[in-house]
Amino acid sequence: MTEIRRGSLEDVPAVARCLASAFSTDPVASFIFPDPDRRAAGLERFFALQLRRSYLPRGEAWVAGDAEAAALWVPPDALAPRLADVLAHLSLVTTLGARVIATRRLARLLASYHPRTRHWYLGTIGTLPHRQGRGVGTALMEPVLARCDASGLPAYLECSRLENVAFYARQGFGVERQVVVPDGGPPLWLMWRPPLSRRPAREDLDGGDGARG
């Protein structure tokens, strides 16, 4: 069983490398960092800045084992990473060139849809490619999702891969809206998870025949 633990500043380099690897073929990351030869370095610097300046100071980082996976959360009473922060971090790690306008539009678009209701925000979750499909991501989400259910609070995330929608659905998330990255970018799925106490029973969802899900 892989150890799931709270991350700290000492984990930043390893977690940044992990997330950069996990997002190396992500559609949105590939759109923002179109040069594959520079993408890994740009993503690593970006995630390191996000950890040091946003998620660790006012959120939570959860790490699996020796940084084989990580999840970055913002709790309900903390400010989510500001639009200005995200854009500043991106500008520090890359010259976005033609992508700068689309990236700014995307950040503003996501900020406009970000829920105002108190919730936990899963800003990023990623697993090293060779460790994917082994339940590490599910285990990594459990500590915060259990707190969501215990406190009656929802959770929110932005999914950048269609194939991951089903994974998040198994954790209780549902698609609220699909948006498209401006200027010819890929789609994103905005997903919301009500606390367990406010979700319908499975028989209410599937007619009671147990054939779905």
C-alpha positions as CSV (number, residue, x, y, z in Angstrom):
1,M,0.0,0.0,0.0
2,T,1.4,3.4,-1.0
3,E,1.7,5.9,1.8
4,I,-0.5,8.9,1.4
5,R,0.9,11.9,3.3
6,R,0.7,15.7,3.5
7,G,3.4,17.4,1.4
8,S,5.8,20.1,2.5
9,L,8.3,22.6,1.0
10,E,10.9,19.8,1.0
11,D,8.7,17.9,-1.5
12,V,8.4,20.7,-4.0
13,P,11.2,19.6,-6.4
14,A,10.0,16.0,-6.6
15,V,6.3,16.9,-6.8
16,A,7.0,19.5,-9.5
17,R,8.8,16.8,-11.5
18,C,6.0,14.3,-11.0
19,L,3.3,16.7,-12.1
20,A,5.3,17.9,-15.1
21,S,5.7,14.2,-16.2
22,A,2.0,13.5,-15.6
23,F,0.9,16.5,-17.7
24,S,3.5,16.1,-20.4
25,T,0.8,15.0,-22.9
26,D,-2.1,16.8,-21.3
27,P,-4.2,18.7,-24.0
28,V,-4.3,22.0,-22.2
29,A,-0.6,21.8,-21.1
30,S,0.3,21.0,-24.7
31,F,-1.7,24.0,-26.0
32,I,-0.1,26.4,-23.5
33,F,3.4,24.9,-24.0
34,P,3.4,23.9,-27.7
35,D,7.1,23.1,-28.0
36,P,7.5,19.5,-26.7
37,D,11.2,20.0,-26.2
38,R,10.6,22.8,-23.7
39,R,7.3,21.7,-22.2
40,A,8.6,19.5,-19.4
41,A,10.9,22.3,-18.1
42,G,8.2,24.9,-18.3
43,L,5.7,22.7,-16.5
44,E,8.1,21.8,-13.8
45,R,8.9,25.5,-13.1
46,F,5.2,26.3,-13.2
47,F,4.2,23.6,-10.7
48,A,7.1,24.5,-8.4
49,L,5.9,28.2,-8.3
50,Q,2.3,27.1,-7.8
51,L,3.3,24.9,-4.8
52,R,5.5,27.5,-3.2
53,R,3.4,30.6,-3.7
54,S,-0.2,29.2,-3.8
55,Y,-1.0,25.7,-2.7
56,L,1.4,25.2,0.2
57,P,0.8,28.7,1.8
58,R,-3.0,28.6,1.7
59,G,-3.9,25.1,0.6
60,E,-2.9,21.5,0.9
61,A,-0.6,19.2,-1.1
62,W,-1.1,15.5,-0.7
63,V,1.7,13.2,-1.9
64,A,1.8,9.5,-2.6
65,G,5.0,7.6,-1.7
66,D,8.2,9.2,-3.0
67,A,6.2,11.7,-5.1
68,E,4.8,9.2,-7.5
69,A,1.6,11.2,-7.5
70,A,0.3,14.4,-6.0
71,A,-2.9,16.3,-5.5
72,L,-3.1,20.1,-4.8
73,W,-6.2,21.4,-3.0
74,V,-7.5,24.7,-1.8
75,P,-9.8,24.5,1.3
76,P,-13.2,26.3,1.4
77,D,-12.0,29.2,3.7
78,A,-8.9,30.0,1.7
79,L,-8.6,32.0,-1.4
80,A,-8.2,29.9,-4.6
81,P,-5.1,30.9,-6.7
82,R,-5.9,34.3,-8.1
83,L,-6.0,34.9,-11.8
84,A,-3.2,37.3,-11.5
85,D,-1.1,34.7,-9.7
86,V,-1.6,32.0,-12.4
87,L,-0.8,34.4,-15.2
88,A,2.3,35.7,-13.3
89,H,3.6,32.2,-12.8
90,L,3.0,31.3,-16.4
91,S,4.8,34.4,-17.5
92,L,7.8,33.6,-15.3
93,V,8.3,30.1,-16.8
94,T,7.7,30.7,-20.5
95,T,7.4,33.2,-23.2
96,L,3.9,32.2,-24.3
97,G,4.1,34.0,-27.6
98,A,1.0,33.6,-29.6
99,R,-0.5,31.6,-26.8
100,V,-0.5,34.5,-24.3
101,I,-3.8,35.9,-25.3
102,A,-5.5,32.5,-25.3
103,T,-4.0,31.7,-21.9
104,R,-5.3,34.9,-20.4
105,R,-8.7,34.3,-21.9
106,L,-8.8,30.8,-20.5
107,A,-7.8,31.9,-17.1
108,R,-10.5,34.6,-17.1
109,L,-13.0,32.1,-18.4
110,L,-12.3,29.6,-15.7
111,A,-12.3,32.3,-13.0
112,S,-15.8,33.4,-14.2
113,Y,-17.2,29.9,-13.7
114,H,-15.4,29.1,-10.4
115,P,-18.2,28.4,-7.9
116,R,-18.9,31.0,-5.2
117,T,-20.3,28.4,-2.8
118,R,-17.9,27.2,-0.1
119,H,-16.1,24.1,-1.5
120,W,-12.9,22.3,-1.7
121,Y,-11.1,23.0,-5.0
122,L,-8.9,20.3,-6.5
123,G,-6.5,22.5,-8.6
124,T,-4.2,19.7,-9.8
125,I,-3.8,15.9,-9.5
126,G,-1.3,13.9,-11.4
127,T,0.4,10.5,-11.3
128,L,3.7,9.4,-12.9
129,P,2.8,7.6,-16.2
130,H,4.2,4.2,-15.1
131,R,2.1,4.3,-11.9
132,Q,-1.2,5.2,-13.5
133,G,-4.1,2.8,-13.4
134,R,-3.1,1.3,-10.0
135,G,-5.5,3.1,-7.7
136,V,-2.9,5.7,-6.6
137,G,-5.0,8.7,-7.7
138,T,-8.1,7.3,-5.9
139,A,-6.2,6.8,-2.7
140,L,-4.7,10.3,-3.0
141,M,-8.1,11.9,-3.2
142,E,-9.6,10.0,-0.2
143,P,-8.4,12.1,2.7
144,V,-10.0,15.3,1.4
145,L,-13.1,13.7,0.0
146,A,-13.7,12.1,3.3
147,R,-13.5,15.5,5.0
148,C,-15.9,16.9,2.4
149,D,-18.5,14.2,3.3
150,A,-17.9,14.6,7.0
151,S,-18.4,18.3,6.9
152,G,-21.1,18.4,4.3
153,L,-19.0,20.4,1.8
154,P,-18.8,20.0,-2.0
155,A,-15.7,19.8,-4.2
156,Y,-14.9,21.2,-7.6
157,L,-12.3,20.6,-10.3
158,E,-11.5,21.2,-14.0
159,C,-10.9,18.1,-16.0
160,S,-8.7,18.4,-19.1
161,R,-9.1,14.9,-20.5
162,L,-12.3,13.2,-21.6
163,E,-11.0,9.8,-20.5
164,N,-10.6,11.1,-17.0
165,V,-14.3,12.2,-16.6
166,A,-15.2,8.6,-15.8
167,F,-12.5,8.4,-13.1
168,Y,-13.8,11.5,-11.4
169,A,-17.4,10.3,-11.8
170,R,-16.4,7.2,-9.7
171,Q,-15.3,9.6,-7.0
172,G,-18.8,11.3,-7.0
173,F,-18.1,14.2,-9.4
174,G,-20.5,15.2,-12.2
175,V,-20.0,17.4,-15.2
176,E,-21.6,20.8,-14.7
177,R,-20.3,22.4,-17.9
178,Q,-18.0,22.0,-20.9
179,V,-15.9,24.9,-22.0
180,V,-13.3,25.3,-24.8
181,V,-9.9,26.8,-24.5
182,P,-10.0,30.1,-26.5
183,D,-8.4,30.4,-29.9
184,G,-8.6,26.8,-31.0
185,G,-7.7,25.1,-27.8
186,P,-9.1,21.8,-26.4
187,P,-12.2,21.3,-24.2
188,L,-12.4,21.3,-20.5
189,W,-15.0,19.6,-18.2
190,L,-16.0,21.5,-15.1
191,M,-17.0,19.0,-12.4
192,W,-18.8,19.3,-9.1
193,R,-19.1,16.8,-6.3
194,P,-21.8,17.2,-3.7
195,P,-21.1,15.7,-0.3
196,L,-22.2,12.1,0.2
197,S,-25.1,13.1,2.4
198,R,-26.6,15.2,-0.4
199,R,-26.2,12.6,-3.2
200,P,-29.1,10.4,-4.3
201,A,-28.8,6.7,-3.4
202,R,-27.5,4.5,-6.3
203,E,-30.9,2.9,-6.7
204,D,-32.2,6.4,-7.4
205,L,-29.5,7.0,-10.0
206,D,-29.8,3.7,-11.9
207,G,-33.4,2.6,-11.4
208,G,-32.4,0.0,-8.8
209,D,-31.2,-2.7,-11.3
210,G,-27.5,-2.3,-10.5
211,A,-26.6,-2.5,-14.2
212,R,-24.9,0.9,-14.5
213,G,-21.9,2.6,-13.0
